Amino acid sequence: MGDPAGVGPEVLLKSYKKARATQNLVAISDFDKIKSLAERYDVPLRKINHIDEAENFKNQLNILSLNYPGEFSPGEFDVKNAASVIESIRIGTELCLKKKVSAMVTGPINKSILRSKGFKFSGHTDYLEYLCKCEKDTAVMMMLNRYLKIIPLTIHEPLNQVSSKIKKLVIEEKITLIISEIKKYFHSMPKIAVLGFNPHAGENGQIGNEEEFEILPAILKFQRNNKCVVDGPFSADGFFGSKEYKKYDVTLAMYHDQALIPLKLLAFSDTINFTLGLPIIRTSPGHGTGIDIAKDFKADCNSFYQAILFAGRMTTLVKPKLTAIF
């Protein structure tokens, strides 16, 4: 459910009501503390202590109970719950790795609250890399909705450090991973667009040289391989303004906001995150904790719901068991 102070518990319960007819769902939460919120949304709960006890998914939400020391107070972060939020992600990942569940959907977290309890990661993605024993920077955040699949080369990097992270080898590694993962999950060779970093994609070196020295050489390596289509670097404003993105299966952007602003303008409530490069299936809603609206109990659950449905579709590649939501 993510941080209990945000909209995570609310959108989890609302999404369960919409998804329970087609998905077998288990949530990790504090049974006693989420009970009153579940009553508000008329969601019957059942407390379980082990995943194998889960049953009757259509008529009740099985809660794999985890103790949260602080209260569940919408709109008020409580550092007392930080360790439990971290632990819930670890438990979910372990269940996936042991194939006790088929996929996990993670609710939004507040990184600064978690860091107060020793969390040394920038977010879910690199923490999941660590838990799955993957090499650093092998996991990729693919944000998507019905219009666009887009991947930021750099994620939570300060803008004044992005340029130093744009390297030919890094871009090549990301494109290689994109091709492999899209073939794995979508069974097709993707057409990939690569965005430039500077305005007008650098204007042949007149407004920066990242395109000339790093981005274009990486693209050319793949263009020599006739089995895949990799084009660019495109000027980001023209690429989206002219709807050029419709010609491609996946777009590789250079930094966080270059990717997420157009994506969320196209369909904010449909946007989800699907993590590529992990040995497990993990999705999440495309929004944050919503701490400013949590007290209103009016959060739109569609992104969380779409994350559940997408995770369910991805599990058709393996024998379906449960989709755990956190």
N, C-alpha and C positions, 0 to 999 in steps of 0.2 A: 504493500500500500504506500510505500515511500514514507515521508515524514508525516506523522499523525496530525501535526499542526496545520498542514496544508489541505488541499482539496483531494489528496490521494484517497483517503478512506471513503469520501463521498462518491467520487467517480468510480471507485472499485465496486461499491454496493449497487450503484445505478447500472453499471455495465453488466454486473452479474445477472440482473433481472432481464436484460436484453439478450444476453448471450447464453443463458443456461439451457435453452432449448436445443442448442446445437453443440455446445462445448462442455466438457467435464472440467470444472474449475475448483481449485482449492486455494484459499488465501492464507497467508501468514500474517497473523495479527495477535493482539492481546484480546482473547475472547471476552473477558469481563469488561474491558474498556471500549470495545467497539459495539457492544451489545445494544446500548441505547440508541446509537446512530442507526443500527440495523433495524430497530423497531420503527424509527422515523420513516424508513423507506420500505417497511413491511417485508423485510428479508429474513426468513427463518435461518438461524444459525445452528451448527452442531460443532461442539468442541472435540477435537481429536488431538492425540499426543504423538501419533505416528502416521505417516502418509498412507500406510497400508490400511488404516482404519476408515479412510474416506469412502463414502457411499451415498447413494440416493441423491446424486448431484442436481437433478432437475428441481427437486423440492426443497433443498436446503443448501446453504453455503457452508461447506466444511472449513472450519478454521483450525489450521495447524497452529496451536497456541504457543505464543512466545511472550514472556513477561516483559512489559515496558514499565520501568520504574516511575516515570512521570505520568501526569494526567494527559488525556487526549483533549486539548483545549484549542479548538479551531482559531487560527489567527495568532497564536502565541507559541513560538518555538520554545521548546524546553530541552536544554542540553542534557538533561537526565535520560532522555530517550535516544540519544545519539548512538550509544553502543548497541542498542537493540535494532536500530535501523540498519546499521552495518551488518549485524548478525543475520538479519532477515535476508539480506542479499547473499551472504555466504551460504546459508541453508538452502536457498533456492537454487543456487549454482551447483551445490553438492547433489541435490536431488536430480538435477539435469544430468550431471556427469555420471551418476550411478544409474541413470535411465529409469528412475522411479517416476519421473514426469517427462513429458515430451518437449516442453518449452516453458519459458518463464516470461512474464510481463512485469516490468518493474515500474513502480510509481515514482513520482518526482521527489528528489532529495535536496536538502540544503547543505552544500559542501562545507560552508564555513562552520555550521553547527557540528558536522561530523569531524572536522579537523580539530575541534576542541577535545576530541577523544582519541587523537592520534591517527586519524585517517590521513594518509599521505598521498592520496590520489586526486587527480583533477576532477574525477567524476566516475560514473558507472563504468565507462568503457575500459579505462586502464585498470580499474579494480577487477573487472571480470577477466581481463588478460592475466592478471596476477593469479586469480583463483583457478583459472583453467590451465595455468602453467604454460602460457603462450609466451613467445618472445615479445619483448617490448615493441610497441607500435605496429603489431601485426593485426590488431582489430581495427575495423573501420566503421564509422558511423554513417550509415546510409539513411538519409531522411527522405520520406516519400509520401505522396498522396496520389490521387487519381490522375493528376496531371504530370507529375515530375518525380523522377528519382535523382537525387543529387547528393554528392559526397564532398564534404570539405576536407581538403588536404591537411590543413591544420585546424584544430578544434578550439580549445580554450586557451589560445595564445594571445597575449597583448599585441595590438596591431603594430607596435614599434618593433616587435620581434618576428613578425610573420615573414618578412623578406629573407631573413637568415635561414628560415626553415624550408624555403622553396629550393630544392635541389633536384637535379636530373635523376639521380639514383632513387630518391624518395618517390618521385612521380612515377618512375618506371615500376617500382614495387607496388604502388597503389593501383596502377592500371592492370598489372599482372593479377593482383588479388581480385580486382573487380571482375575481370574476365572469368577467372576460375569460379568465383562465388555465384555470379549470374548464371553461368552454365550449370552449376550444381543445383541451384534452386529454381531457375526459370527455364532450364533446358534449351537455351539458345545462345548463340554468339552475339554479344551486345554491340551496338553501335554507340561509341563513347565520344562525347564532346568535352574538350578541355578548355576552361576559361583562362584568360590572361590575368595578370595581377594588377597591372597599372591601368590608368585610364587609356582607352583606345588600344588596349593590348600593347602599350609601350610605343606605338607609332614608330616602329623600326628603330628602336633605341633612343628616340628623342625624349621619351618620358619614362625612363627607366629601362634596364636591360635584363630583367629576370626572364622575360619572354625569349629573348634572343639567345641567352647563355644557358638557361636551365629548362624552360618549359618546351620550347620548340624542338630541341635535340631529343628530348624524351619521346615526344610525339612521333618524330621521324623514325625512331627505332621501330615503332609498331606499324607505321605505314609501309615499311619494307616487307611486312608480313601480310600477305594478301588475305589471310584467314580472318582478319579482324579489321574493323573500321574505327580509327581514332583520329579525330579532326580537331583543329585549333592551332594556336590559341585564339579564342574568340573574345572580342570586347564584350564585357558582361552586360552593359546596358543595351547594346544593340541586339545581343543574343536573345535576351528576354523580351525586349520591346518588339522585335520583329517576329517573335514566336518561333525562332529557329530551333528552340529546345524540343519542339514537337517531332523533329526529324530523328531524335536520338533516344536510346533506351536509358542511358545514364549520363549525367553531367558531373564532371570533376571540377569543383570550385577550389579556389586557393585559400579561402579563409571562411570562418564561421558565418558572418553576416552576409557575405556575398552569396552564400548558399541559401541561408534560411529566410532572408527577407523576401525574395521572389517566391519561394516555396509557400510561405505562410500567407502572402498576398493572394496566391492562387486558391488556396483552400486551407485556412488556418485550422478549423476544427477536424479536418480529415487527416492532418499531418501526423505521421508516426515515425519512430526510429526503429530501424532493423540493423542489428550489429552483425557485420560481416567479419569473417576471419576467425570465429570462435568454433570450438567443437560442439557447441550447444546452440539452440535457437533462443534468441532473446529479442524481445521488442519492448517498446515503451511509448507512452504518449509523447506528442511533440511539444508539450508545454511544461512549465515549471510548477512549483508548489502552489502558486496562486494564493499566497498567504494573505493578500489584501482583500480577497473575496471569500475566504474560507468560512468566515462567520455568517455569511449570507445564505449558505446552503443552496446556491443557485448555479453551481458550476455545470458547464456543458461536459457531459461524459463521453461525447462521440469519439474523441481522440483515443481515450483509453479503450473504448469498445472496439474501435477499428484495430487497435494494437492486438487485442485478444483474437479477433477474427483472422488477422493476418498471420499471427503465430499459429493458429489452428490450421490454416492453409499450408504453411510451411511444414507442419508435422506430417502431412500426407506422404512425405518422402520416406518416413520411417514408420514403424508400427505405432499407431496412436495409443497413448495411455491417458495421462492427465495433462491439462495445462494449468500450471500453478501461477497464481497472480499475487503480487506482493505490494 
